[in-house]
Amino acid sequence: MGGRLLGGDACQCLDRNCPGDLLASTTQVISFTDNSEWNHQALKSLTESLATRAVGRDIHFLDVDDSTNDVARQLARAGADDGTVVIAERQSSGRGRMNRSWHSPRGGIWASVLFMPNAWTREPALLVLLSPAAIARATEMATGLEITIKWPNDLRTRGRKVAGILGEVEHIAGGQALILGFGVNANIPRADFPLALQGIATSLMAELGRPIDMVGLLRQVLIQLDTFYIDFNCGNLQPWLEDYRLRCDTFGNTVTVNTPSGEISGIAEDIDAGGALLLRDANGNLKRIVVGDIR
């Protein structure tokens, strides 16, 4: 595989309880505009002191880009290291699940993390499916807001979407990588959302009534994703599965799921160990849905 594989080493380190393996990240900071929402001094402090084992060991900050997932894909092909992070001030062609466009103006956290797990024997979809629990945990720590999850990977607060996640597999020399893209509506005024989104989306600033510390939130997200990724490599996913279940606001509701084979309606009951949605239809049959979109 192209770059350094840090996840496996980190797992061994945790087994030996050796905190000395925590290393600060190395970063490449590319120009920001004068009206940047990011605090440059705080970013410098973050990149000098981020004590993670894998995620954020190499961070690329961009002013504007089409899509951070596309940049991460290019870096993967060029041999980037496991845990490389790409962050953009804004995206001109951000996208979400089902190839939907993603509103990505200044004031949000638009990022992608390059993962090259040492454990592809575990379903890579779990890396995508359970990652919202890590980002939700980080967001709660940074803001105090309660963050719930709409299956499979929308993050919500007070019933409105505040963040989303997109996972894409990239085949590279000697193996494959998973690119986890995520967007958090941080300091975006609600009035700046397109009309079609104003009733279903929100921002952390809108809910709190004040701007948030974006660098502080980013730090927490990278730390929690790092912890989650190490656990993924070590096979310690049960705590994250339980966290996801506790946060999921889909359970107990009657929903309609658009799947590749058509629509399925019923009561969402749970997810299984593989992350599939378990839905009880009108005939009492339990359906297992691996891929779908709830409306």
N, C-alpha and C positions, 0 to 999 in steps of 0.2 A: 504494500500500500504506500501511497505517496509520501505523506509527512510523518512526523513523530506520533506514535500512538501512546497517549498519556493515560487513557482511561484504565487500562490494565495495570499499569504501574501504580496508579492511585489506589486501586483496589487492594493490591498487595501492601501498600503503605498503610491503609486503614487497618488491615488485618494485624499489622505489626505495631499499630498505634504510634506512628512516627511523624509527629507534626513538623519535624524539621524538613520534610519533603515539600512543604508549602513554599512556593516561589512566587515572587512578584511577576506581573505580566510584562511582556515587552510590547510596545505599541508603535503604530505608525499613524500619526495624527496628520490628516490632510486638511487644507484650509477651510475655515468657517467664515460665513459672512458676518458683517458687523452687527446685524440684527439677529444673530443666533440666539436661540432659546437656551443654549447650553452655557453653563458657567465654565469658562475655559480653565480657570485656576483649579476649580473642583475636579474637572476632568483630569488635569495633570496629577492631582493628588490621588485620584482613583487609580490611574494607570500605574502609579508608582507604588501603591500599597495594596493592591488587590491580591489577597492571599488565597488563591484557589489552586487546585491541583491540576485542572484541565481547562475548564471553561474560562476564556478571557486571558489565556497566556499570550495571545497575540490579538490585538484589537485594531481594527481599521476604521477610522472615522472619516466619513465622506460628507461633503456639503449637500450635493444633490445626486441622486442616482435613479435609474429606471426602477430597479428592484434589488434589494440587498441579497435576496436569494440568488439572483443571477451573478452578482459579484462573488458570493461565496462559492458558487459552482465553478467559476473561473479559477478561483484560488485553489479549490480542491484539485482541479485538473493540473494546476501548476505545482502541486506537492505541498500545499499548506498543511500545517500541523493540526492534529486533533484538538478541538476546542477553540479554534479560531473564530473570532467574532467580527462581524461587519455591522456598522451602525451608520445610518444616514440621517441627516438633518431633515430631509423630506424625500419622498419618492414620487417620481412622475408617472410610474406605471406599476404601483403596488398592486398586489393581487392576493386574494384569499382562496378559500376552498371553492371547488367547482368553477375555478377560473374567474371568479367574480373580481371586479376591480375593488381596490381598497383605498379609501380616502386617506391620504398620507401627507398632510401639510406640516409646516413647521409647528412645533409644540407637542409632537408625539415622539414616542420611542419606537423607531422602525429599525429592526435588527434581525440578524440571522446568525445562527451558530452552526459550525461545521462539526459534525460528530462522526467518528470512525470507531464504532464500538468493537471491543474484543469479543463480543458475545452475540454475533449475528444468529446464533442458534435460537436465541429468544426472538420472538416476533418483533421486527423493528417498528411495527405500528404502535407497540406499547410505548416506545420512546416518545412518539408523537402524542399518543392519547393521554398519557399520564403527566406530560410536561405542564399542562395547565395548572395542576396542583402546585407545582413549584412556583410558577409565576403568580398564582393567586396568593400563596403564602407570603411571597415577597411583597406583593402590593398591599396586603393587609398590614404587614409590619411597617411599611413606609407611610401609610395613610390612615390606618385605623378603620377604614371602610370594610364592611363585610363583602367578600367576593365569592360569588357562586359560579358554578360551571353548567352551561347548557351543553348536553352531549352533542357532538363529541368533544369540541374544544373551543367553545366560545366562553369568555369570561364576562360576567355581568355583575353589576351592582345596582341594587334597587330595581331590578328587572330590566335594566338596559345594558346593552353591550358596551363594554369598555376596553376589551382587548380580544384579539384573535390569533390563531396559530395555523401555520401551513407547513407541513412536512413534505419534503421531496427527496427521493433517492437518486443519487448520482453515481454512475458506474465510472470508476477511475482505474488507472493501471494497478493491477494486482488485487483489486477488490472493489468495494463500494463504500460510499459515504452517505450519510443522511444529513440534509440541510434543514434545520428547524428555523423557520422564519416566524417572527412574532411582532405584532404591533400593539402598542398601548396608547390609548387616547389620554394623554397626560394633561398638558396645558393648552387645550383647544377650547375656545369659547363655543358654547352650544350653538350660538347663532351662525357659526362658521361651518357647521355641518350642512351638506346638501339637504334640501327639504325632504327628500325621500328617507333620510336617515334620522331626522330630528326627533321622530317619535320612538325610535328603537335603539338609538345609540346615545352615549353620553361621554363625558370626560371626567377624569378625576378632579380637575379644577372646578368643573361645573357642580359636582356633587359636594365638594368641600367648601366652595365659596371663596377659594383662594388658590393661587398657583402652588404647585408642589415642587419639591426639590427633585428635579429630574435625575441628577447625578446620584443622589441618595437612593432613588428608586432603582436606577440601573445597577448600582452596586448590589442591592439586595437581590435583584433578579439573577444576576450572574452568580452570586454565592449560592442561591437556592438551586439554580440549574446545575451548578457544579456538584452539589451534594446529591441531587437526584441522579445525575449521570454516573457518578461513582457507584451509587446503589444499584443502578441498572446493570453496570458491568459486573457487580458482585452478586447479582441475583436477589438483592434485598428489596423487592418491589412491593411487598405486602403493605407496609406503612403508607406508601404512596397511593396504592389502590384504595385503602380505607379512607385516606384523606379525600381522594376524588369522590368516593361514594358519599361522604358526609357533605361535600360541597355541591353535589349535583342537584340542581333544582328541576331536573326533568322527571325524576322518579315520582310516581304517583299521579302523573298527569296523563290524560288522554291526548295522544299526539298522532300526527300523520307523518310518516317518514318516506321521503323520496329516495328510492334505492335504484341501482342499475336495472333491476328486474321489475320495477313499478312501485306504486304506492302501497304502503302497509300501515294500517291504523290499529290502534289499541292502547292499552295502558302500559306505560314504561315502568318496569319493575326494578331493574338492576342492571349492572354490567357483570360479565363473567370475568374470569381470570385473564382472558385475552383481550379485554376491553370492549367486546361486542355488547351491543344493547340488547337486553332481554325484554321483549314486548309481548304482552298477553292480548291476543286478538279477541274479537267478539264471540268466537266459538270456543274460547277457553284454551286455545293452543298457544304454546310459548314459542315465539319466533326469536331467532338469533340473528341480529342485524350487524354485519361487520362494517359496511360502508353505507352511509346515508346522510340525509340532511333533513332536519326536523322543521316543519312549518306549523 
